């Protein structure tokens, strides 16, 4: 799983604060014992040599600056009140600078790495523009700093994280990568969550999906652009990218089509959506080869923003990062790189200003009424959006399918 995919999960967790004083030298000694008694047997069973293990952890100490840590014997304090409103205004995800930079640099990279992109597309069916957009989003086309020692990060999180078992498994996977010699230890840099290289693969994803794009026998996603391109394309192909189909289309959604029809479980042939009066904003018809294929209504801001009919490939992009906005950003930037399209035709509405805790109150109220909101996590995913729309329709209100401040009082009782 790439880093951004686990980031979507990590941000849902309210980070605990470490209560009370901690004897750090004592914890460091316990850490060294844990490496030898717990991690080394697992690494040895996975084919890692003692020499590789010792090199990986030479001089490594715990990184106390990382989030989500609970040292042995410490008790986390109660959850901190969530005050983020990240999903309140979806349009913020498409900042002018972010979109323009990803597009302009992506066009340069399209020319510079045309051969590698063509090879990857021929091998996997994944368009080069999509690979470029993911590469740009994950690491700024390799320009973003990836500063951390992966063994220190994963060692720390495996030893004293609230998700210790997960990170211990990723630590062993990182040791397997080092054992195979895909990159020297000095290049084994990661994010603060242990995601590796330019595609931001977690180590287990590297072992499954990293590919050798330059033919040197190694999948070096830290220093090789060709390997990075091949690896992203391979990941998407292995997750079901359908060659020849687009990711989706911005559309005009008539008032006669309910926003409650959104979601990957309510698909129908694109020809059927067209018969309902849905048209492309470009004025062009849906491509003939797409008409018989399934399409899905996607409304990231409900009636307060652009509307889309997306294909199964959109949900392959979501496998890279479980976020509608991430997948939409990738598809949109890819189209800008390749086709020179402009901004979305519809504008993002003036929505937002809600804390996730406010949205969670609404979600719990909807759950009490029998709606499936996908969990009261404070995030306005498609199940929450359409549940709001169904509740609005039941109340005789115009369905907007997006959380609004006035709903909190009506749903929070």
C-alpha positions as CSV (number, residue, x, y, z in Angstrom):
1,X,0.0,0.0,0.0
2,X,1.4,3.4,-0.9
3,X,2.1,6.0,1.8
4,X,-0.9,8.2,0.8
5,X,-3.2,5.2,1.1
6,X,-2.2,4.6,4.7
7,X,-2.1,8.3,5.4
8,X,-5.8,8.4,4.7
9,X,-6.2,5.8,7.5
10,X,-3.7,7.4,9.8
11,X,-5.4,10.8,9.8
12,X,-8.6,9.2,11.0
13,X,-6.8,8.2,14.2
14,X,-6.8,10.8,17.0
15,X,-3.1,10.8,18.0
16,X,-2.6,10.0,21.7
17,X,-0.5,12.1,23.9
18,X,2.0,10.3,26.1
19,X,1.1,10.8,29.7
20,X,3.7,11.3,32.4
21,X,7.5,11.3,32.3
22,X,9.2,8.5,30.3
23,X,12.6,7.1,31.1
24,X,14.0,7.3,27.6
25,X,17.3,5.6,28.2
26,X,15.4,2.6,29.7
27,X,13.1,2.5,26.7
28,X,16.0,2.7,24.3
29,X,17.5,-0.4,26.0
30,X,14.1,-2.2,25.7
31,X,14.1,-1.2,22.0
32,X,17.5,-2.9,21.4
33,X,16.2,-6.0,23.2
34,X,13.0,-6.0,21.1
35,X,15.1,-5.8,17.9
36,X,17.1,-8.9,18.9
37,X,14.4,-10.9,20.5
38,X,11.4,-10.1,18.3
39,X,12.5,-8.6,14.9
40,X,15.6,-10.6,14.3
41,X,13.9,-14.1,14.4
42,X,11.2,-12.8,12.0
43,X,13.8,-11.3,9.7
44,X,16.0,-14.5,9.7
45,X,12.9,-16.6,8.9
46,X,12.3,-14.2,5.9
47,X,15.8,-14.8,4.5
48,X,17.6,-11.7,5.9
49,X,21.2,-12.2,6.9
50,X,22.6,-11.1,10.2
51,X,25.0,-8.8,8.3
52,X,22.1,-7.0,6.6
53,X,20.2,-6.8,9.9
54,X,23.2,-5.3,11.7
55,X,23.9,-2.8,9.0
56,X,20.3,-1.6,9.0
57,X,20.2,-0.9,12.7
58,X,23.8,0.3,13.2
59,X,23.5,3.4,15.3
60,X,19.7,3.5,15.0
61,X,17.8,4.9,18.0
62,X,14.2,5.6,18.6
63,X,12.7,8.6,16.8
64,X,10.7,10.3,19.6
65,X,9.4,13.0,17.2
66,X,7.1,10.6,15.4
67,X,3.4,10.7,16.0
68,X,1.2,7.9,17.3
69,X,3.8,6.6,19.9
70,X,3.0,4.9,23.2
71,X,6.2,3.8,25.0
72,X,6.1,0.6,27.1
73,X,4.3,1.2,30.3
74,X,2.8,4.6,29.3
75,X,-0.9,5.2,29.0
76,X,-2.2,7.4,26.3
77,X,-4.4,10.3,27.4
78,X,-7.9,10.6,26.2
79,X,-8.6,11.6,22.6
80,X,-7.9,15.1,21.6
81,X,-10.9,17.0,20.2
82,X,-10.8,16.8,16.4
83,X,-10.7,20.3,15.0
84,X,-9.8,19.7,11.4
85,X,-12.1,20.7,8.6
86,X,-10.1,19.1,5.8
87,X,-13.0,17.6,4.0
88,X,-15.3,20.5,4.6
89,X,-14.2,22.3,1.4
90,X,-13.2,19.9,-1.3
91,X,-12.1,22.6,-3.7
92,X,-9.1,23.3,-1.5
93,X,-7.6,20.1,-2.7
94,X,-7.2,21.6,-6.1
95,X,-5.2,24.7,-5.2
96,X,-4.1,26.8,-8.1
97,X,-0.4,26.3,-7.3
98,X,-0.7,22.5,-6.7
99,X,-2.5,21.8,-10.0
100,X,-0.4,24.1,-12.1
101,X,2.9,22.9,-10.7
102,X,1.9,19.2,-11.1
103,X,0.8,19.9,-14.7
104,X,3.8,22.0,-15.9
105,X,6.4,19.8,-14.4
106,X,4.5,16.7,-15.6
107,X,4.7,18.0,-19.2
108,X,8.4,18.3,-18.9
109,X,8.7,14.8,-17.5
110,X,6.5,13.5,-20.3
111,X,9.1,14.6,-22.8
112,X,12.1,13.7,-20.7
113,X,10.9,10.2,-19.9
114,X,8.9,9.5,-23.0
115,X,10.6,6.1,-23.7
116,X,10.1,4.8,-20.2
117,X,6.5,5.9,-20.1
118,X,5.8,4.3,-23.5
119,X,7.4,1.0,-22.3
120,X,5.3,1.0,-19.1
121,X,2.1,1.8,-21.0
122,X,2.8,-1.0,-23.5
123,X,3.5,-3.5,-20.7
124,X,0.5,-2.6,-18.5
125,X,-2.1,-0.6,-20.5
126,X,-1.8,2.2,-17.9
127,X,-1.6,5.6,-19.7
128,X,1.6,7.6,-19.1
129,X,-0.4,10.7,-18.1
130,X,-1.9,8.8,-15.2
131,X,1.5,7.5,-14.1
132,X,2.9,11.0,-14.3
133,X,0.1,12.5,-12.2
134,X,0.6,10.0,-9.4
135,X,4.3,10.5,-9.5
136,X,3.8,14.2,-9.2
137,X,1.3,13.9,-6.4
138,X,3.3,11.5,-4.3
139,X,6.8,13.0,-4.5
140,X,6.8,16.1,-6.8
141,X,8.3,13.9,-9.5
142,X,11.1,12.9,-7.2
143,X,11.9,16.5,-6.1
144,X,10.2,16.3,-2.6
145,X,12.5,15.6,0.3
146,X,12.2,12.1,1.7
147,X,14.4,12.6,4.8
148,X,13.9,9.7,7.2
149,X,15.8,6.5,7.7
150,X,13.3,3.8,7.0
151,X,14.7,1.4,9.6
152,X,14.5,4.1,12.4
153,X,11.0,5.0,11.4
154,X,9.6,1.5,11.2
155,X,11.6,0.3,14.1
156,X,10.2,3.1,16.3
157,X,6.6,2.5,15.1
158,X,6.9,-1.3,15.3
159,X,8.2,-1.0,18.9
160,X,5.8,1.6,20.3
161,X,3.0,2.4,18.0
162,X,-0.7,1.9,18.4
163,X,-0.4,-0.1,15.2
164,X,2.8,-2.0,16.3
165,X,2.0,-5.3,14.5
166,X,1.4,-3.6,11.2
167,X,4.6,-1.6,11.3
168,X,6.7,-4.6,12.5
169,X,5.6,-6.4,9.4
170,X,6.6,-3.5,7.3
171,X,10.0,-3.4,9.1
172,X,10.7,-7.0,8.1
173,X,9.6,-6.2,4.5
174,X,12.1,-3.3,4.5
175,X,14.9,-5.6,5.7
176,X,14.0,-8.0,2.8
177,X,14.4,-5.1,0.4
178,X,17.8,-4.3,1.8
179,X,18.8,-8.0,1.6
180,X,17.9,-8.1,-2.1
181,X,20.1,-5.1,-2.8
182,X,17.6,-2.9,-4.6
183,X,19.3,0.1,-3.1
184,X,22.2,0.8,-0.8
185,X,21.3,1.4,2.8
186,X,22.1,5.1,2.4
187,X,19.3,5.4,-0.2
188,X,16.7,3.6,2.0
189,X,14.9,6.8,2.9
190,X,11.2,7.0,3.7
191,X,8.4,9.3,4.9
192,X,7.6,9.7,8.6
193,X,5.2,6.7,8.1
194,X,7.8,4.4,6.4
195,X,6.7,5.0,2.8
196,X,9.6,4.5,0.4
197,X,10.9,6.4,-2.6
198,X,9.3,8.4,-5.4
199,X,6.1,6.3,-5.6
200,X,5.8,6.3,-1.8
201,X,5.3,2.5,-1.5
202,X,5.1,0.9,1.8
203,X,7.7,-1.9,2.0
204,X,5.2,-4.6,1.6
205,X,3.8,-2.9,-1.6
206,X,7.4,-2.6,-2.9
207,X,7.8,-6.3,-2.6
208,X,4.6,-6.9,-4.5
209,X,4.6,-4.2,-7.1
210,X,8.0,-2.6,-7.6
211,X,9.3,-3.2,-11.1
212,X,12.6,-2.9,-12.9
213,X,12.1,-0.3,-15.6
214,X,15.7,0.2,-16.8
215,X,16.7,-3.4,-17.0
216,X,19.5,-3.4,-14.4
217,X,18.0,-6.2,-12.3
218,X,16.9,-4.0,-9.5
219,X,13.7,-2.0,-8.7
220,X,15.3,1.3,-7.4
221,X,12.3,3.6,-6.7
222,X,14.6,6.0,-4.9
223,X,17.0,7.0,-7.7
224,X,15.7,5.5,-11.0
225,X,12.9,7.4,-12.8
226,X,12.4,4.4,-15.1
227,X,11.9,2.1,-12.2
228,X,9.5,4.6,-10.5
229,X,7.4,4.8,-13.7
230,X,7.3,1.1,-14.2
231,X,6.4,0.5,-10.6
232,X,3.5,2.9,-10.5
233,X,2.1,1.5,-13.8
234,X,2.5,-2.1,-12.4
235,X,0.7,-1.2,-9.2
236,X,-2.3,0.1,-11.1
237,X,-2.4,-2.7,-13.6
238,X,-2.2,-5.3,-10.8
239,X,-5.1,-3.5,-9.1
240,X,-7.3,-3.9,-12.2
241,X,-6.8,-0.9,-14.5
242,X,-8.9,-1.6,-17.6
243,X,-6.8,-0.7,-20.7
244,X,-8.6,1.5,-23.2
245,X,-11.0,3.0,-20.8
246,X,-10.8,6.5,-19.4
247,X,-11.0,7.4,-15.6
248,X,-14.1,9.5,-16.0
249,X,-15.8,12.7,-17.3
250,X,-17.1,15.9,-15.8
251,X,-20.8,16.1,-16.5
252,X,-23.9,18.3,-16.2
253,X,-26.2,16.7,-13.7
254,X,-29.8,17.7,-14.3
255,X,-32.1,18.4,-11.4
256,X,-34.1,15.4,-12.3
257,X,-31.3,13.0,-11.4
258,X,-30.9,12.6,-7.7
259,X,-27.5,13.1,-6.1
260,X,-28.4,10.0,-3.9
261,X,-27.5,7.8,-6.9
262,X,-23.8,8.4,-6.2
263,X,-21.5,5.5,-5.4
264,X,-19.5,2.5,-6.8
265,X,-22.4,0.2,-5.8
266,X,-24.9,2.0,-8.0
267,X,-23.3,1.7,-11.4
268,X,-25.1,1.5,-14.7
269,X,-24.1,1.6,-18.3
270,X,-22.8,5.0,-19.3
271,X,-25.4,4.9,-22.1
272,X,-28.1,4.7,-19.4
273,X,-26.7,7.8,-17.6
274,X,-26.8,9.6,-20.9
275,X,-30.5,8.6,-21.4
276,X,-31.2,10.1,-18.0
277,X,-30.1,13.5,-19.4
278,X,-26.5,13.5,-18.1
279,X,-24.2,15.1,-20.6
280,X,-20.5,15.9,-20.7
281,X,-19.6,19.5,-19.9
282,X,-17.4,19.6,-23.0
283,X,-20.4,19.3,-25.2
284,X,-19.0,16.2,-26.8
285,X,-20.8,12.9,-26.6
286,X,-19.5,10.1,-24.4
287,X,-17.1,8.0,-26.5
288,X,-18.7,5.1,-28.3
289,X,-16.5,2.5,-26.8
290,X,-17.4,3.7,-23.3
291,X,-21.2,3.6,-23.7
292,X,-21.7,-0.1,-22.8
293,X,-19.3,0.0,-19.9
294,X,-20.3,0.7,-16.4
295,X,-20.1,4.3,-15.1
296,X,-20.7,5.6,-11.6
297,X,-22.0,9.0,-10.4
298,X,-19.4,10.8,-8.3
299,X,-20.1,14.1,-6.5
300,X,-17.3,15.0,-4.1
301,X,-19.1,18.2,-3.0
302,X,-22.6,17.0,-3.6
303,X,-24.6,19.6,-5.5
304,X,-22.1,22.2,-4.4
305,X,-19.4,21.4,-6.9
306,X,-18.5,19.6,-10.1
307,X,-20.2,16.3,-11.0
308,X,-18.6,13.3,-12.7
309,X,-19.4,10.0,-14.2
310,X,-16.4,7.8,-13.5
311,X,-15.3,4.4,-14.7
312,X,-13.9,1.4,-12.8
313,X,-10.5,2.9,-13.4
314,X,-11.3,5.7,-11.0
315,X,-11.6,3.2,-8.2
316,X,-8.3,1.7,-9.2
317,X,-6.8,5.1,-8.5
318,X,-8.5,5.0,-5.1
319,X,-6.7,1.8,-4.4
320,X,-3.5,3.9,-4.5
321,X,-5.1,6.3,-1.9
322,X,-8.5,5.8,-0.5
323,X,-9.7,9.3,-1.3
324,X,-12.2,10.5,-3.9
325,X,-10.3,13.8,-4.1
326,X,-6.9,12.1,-4.6
327,X,-8.3,10.0,-7.5
328,X,-10.0,13.0,-9.0
329,X,-6.8,15.1,-8.7
330,X,-4.8,12.4,-10.5
331,X,-7.3,12.0,-13.3
332,X,-7.6,15.7,-13.8
333,X,-3.9,16.5,-13.7
334,X,-3.2,13.6,-16.1
335,X,-5.7,15.1,-18.5
336,X,-4.1,18.5,-18.2
337,X,-0.7,17.1,-18.9
338,X,-1.8,15.1,-22.0
339,X,-4.7,17.0,-23.5
340,X,-4.2,20.6,-22.2
341,X,-7.7,20.8,-20.6
342,X,-8.5,23.6,-18.3
343,X,-10.2,23.8,-14.9
344,X,-13.4,22.0,-14.1
345,X,-16.3,23.8,-15.7
346,X,-18.4,23.8,-12.5
347,X,-17.1,25.8,-9.6
348,X,-16.7,24.5,-6.0
349,X,-19.4,26.0,-3.8
350,X,-18.7,28.0,-0.6
351,X,-19.0,25.0,1.7
352,X,-16.9,24.1,4.7
353,X,-16.2,25.5,8.1
354,X,-17.2,22.3,9.8
355,X,-15.0,20.3,12.2
356,X,-14.9,16.6,11.7
357,X,-16.5,16.2,15.0
358,X,-19.5,18.2,13.7
359,X,-19.8,15.8,10.7
360,X,-19.5,12.8,13.1
361,X,-22.5,14.1,15.0
362,X,-24.5,14.2,11.8
363,X,-23.3,10.7,10.9
364,X,-24.3,9.2,14.2
365,X,-27.7,10.9,13.8
366,X,-28.1,9.3,10.4
367,X,-27.1,6.0,11.7
368,X,-29.8,6.2,14.3
369,X,-32.3,6.7,11.5
370,X,-31.0,3.5,9.8
371,X,-28.7,5.1,7.2
372,X,-25.3,3.4,6.3
373,X,-22.8,6.3,6.4
374,X,-19.7,4.1,6.2
375,X,-18.8,4.8,9.9
376,X,-19.0,7.9,12.0
377,X,-15.5,9.1,11.2
378,X,-16.2,12.7,10.5
379,X,-15.3,12.4,6.9
380,X,-17.9,13.1,4.2
381,X,-17.4,10.0,2.0
382,X,-19.9,8.9,-0.7
383,X,-22.0,6.9,1.8
384,X,-22.3,9.9,4.1
385,X,-23.1,12.3,1.2
386,X,-25.9,10.2,-0.3
387,X,-27.3,9.4,3.2
388,X,-27.6,13.1,3.8
389,X,-29.4,13.4,0.4
390,X,-31.8,10.7,1.3
391,X,-32.5,12.3,4.7
392,X,-33.1,15.6,3.0
393,X,-35.5,14.1,0.5
394,X,-37.4,12.4,3.3
395,X,-37.6,15.8,5.1
396,X,-39.0,17.3,1.9
397,X,-35.9,19.4,1.5
398,X,-33.8,19.9,-1.7
399,X,-31.2,17.2,-1.8
400,X,-27.7,18.7,-1.7
401,X,-25.8,15.5,-0.6
402,X,-23.3,17.4,1.5
403,X,-23.0,18.2,5.2
404,X,-24.1,21.7,6.2
405,X,-24.0,23.5,9.6
406,X,-27.7,23.6,10.0
407,X,-28.0,19.8,9.9
408,X,-26.1,19.3,13.1
409,X,-28.9,20.5,15.3
410,X,-31.5,18.5,13.5
411,X,-29.5,15.3,13.4
412,X,-27.6,15.5,16.7
413,X,-30.6,15.1,19.0
